[in-house]
Amino acid sequence: MKKLIYLSSLLLTMLIAVTPVYAASADVTKIQTFIESITGILTTLASAVAIGFFVWGGFGYITSSGNPEHLDRSKKTLLYSAIGLAIVLGAFMLSNIVTQVATSAFGAAPTGQ
């Protein structure tokens, strides 16, 4: 019973103290900028991971010492990291193209309405 009273008083306090979010302006450019920032960050992180795997595969290739199993594994690592990097950069370019086409088709987003 004490927990119920404590939780209900905490909920009531949160409802009174929290300011409503309904009054925010509907500015589409803020959303577009946010999505572009997230896309840029994810592309940077994925590219860094792919470069790390390139280094890992290259190091394995150099140090394979004629072991065909180790050499084959390193070649696959290099191939898959190249494919992953191509997919990430292609997706980044495609998202930029779609953003530019949508902006030119629909014009500038209305502000302050």
N, C-alpha and C positions, 0 to 999 in steps of 0.2 A: 504494500500500500504506500509505503514511503517512497519507493521508486516511482510509482505512478504519479504521485504528487510532485516529485522533483522533476520528472520529465515533462509534465504538463506545464509547470511554471517556467521551465527552460524554453519550451516551445512558445509559450505566450510572450516571454521576453524577446525571443528572436523575432516573432511576428511584429512586435511593436518597434523594435530597434532597427529592423531592416528597412531600407528605403525602397520604394517600388521601382521596378525596372521598366515599367510600361512607357514612361515618358521619354525614352531615348529616341533620338531622331533616326529616321530610316535612311541612312546615308550608305548607298551601295558601294561607293568608292572605298570606304573603310573596310568593308568585307572583301572587296577585290584585292586591296593592298595586303590584308591579313593572309588571304589564300596564296598570293604570290610570295609572301615572306616564308610561309610554311613550305611551299613547294621548293623554294631556293635552298632552305635549310636541309630538307630531306634529300635533295639532289646532291648537295655538298657532302652530307654524311655517307650516302650510298657510293659516291665517287671515291671517297676516302677509303671505304671498305674494299672496293674493287681494286684500288691501287695497292692496298695492303696485301690482297691475295695475289696480285701480280708479283709483288716482291717475294712473297712466300713461295709461289710457283717457280720463280726465277732462281731463288736460292736452292730449292729442291732440285731443279734441273742441273744447276752447276755442281752440286754436291752428290749427284746420284752415283758417281764413280762407276759407270757402266752397268749398274743394276737395272735391268729392263723394267722390272716392276715399279721401282722408285721413279724411273724416268717417265714411264707411262702415266703415273699418278700426277707428276709435276706438269706434264703436257696437258692433262685434263684440267688441272687447276688453272693454268694459263688460259685455256680455251673458255672455260666457264666464266672466269672473271671478265674476259673480253666481251662475251655475250651479255653478261649482266651490266657492264658499263655501257654497252651500246643500247640496251633497253632503257636504262635510266636516262641517258642523254636524249634518246628519241622521245621518251615521254615528256621530258622537260621542254624540248622544242615544240612538241605537239600542243602542250598546254599553253605555251606562249603564242602559238599561231591561233589557237581557238580564242584566247583572250583578245588578241588584236582584231580578229574578224568580228567577234561579238561587240567590241567597243566601236568599231567602225559601222557596224550594221545598226546598232541601237543608239548610237550617239553617246554623248556624255551623260552620266547618271545625274538625275535631278538631286539637288542638295537642299536641305532645309524644309522639306515638305513632309 
